[in-house]
Amino acid sequence: MPTSPRTLKPLLRRSFYAHHLARIRHRLTARALSSLPGLPEPESWLDVDTGYGHFPEAAKRYFPYTSFDGVDPTDRVRRALAEDRVEEAYRGRLADVAPGLRARYDVVSVLGPPSHAPEAELDAAFTVLRPGGHLVLGACWSPADVEALACAVLPGTLRIPFLHHRFVARKDIAQPQPHHG
């Protein structure tokens, strides 16, 4: 397909607006999460598939004392680290790095779509989450996905503006980690 300034301009404009809207969505999600009564300011937060770290960057405005880390299968996570959007960066899939991060995080956010193995990804998120910690999931997940993992969906999170396609679940302190077979 030939490219000329005339054919590239609409593509670049769409790309700019999509990027801008994503940043606004990240900021509004972080603000909505900061207003949840069941979510005190966490000490540590892992953002899964963080990319360039735009969500942790936006969330720092509302959680200034929280340490944000990121995991991503691409080198973009290293750029997020270099630009101080995350404090620690893990290159790879969450399932690969989870054993070394067992029960380390108060909050784990998985805002993107599930990977090719969604059960393994949820198990890994559950592994790195501390007892009583919170799991923030995006639109592609359903509350039924986490209820099998001994998590309770926080009431009201499905009705909060800008969280209507996201929800927050709390890891049950008393339940051991289930293993999918």
Salt bridges, closest charged atoms under 4 A:
GLU57 OE1 - ARG23 NH2 3.14
GLU57 OE1 - HIS54 ND1 3.78
GLU57 OE2 - ARG85 NE 3.58
ASP72 OD2 - ARG76 NH2 3.75
ASP75 OD1 - ARG78 NH1 2.60
ASP75 OD1 - ARG91 NE 2.79
GLU83 OE2 - ARG79 NE 2.89
GLU83 OE1 - ARG85 NH2 2.98
GLU88 OE2 - ARG104 NH2 2.62
ASP106 OD1 - ARG130 NH1 2.90
ASP123 OD1 - HIS180 NE2 3.51
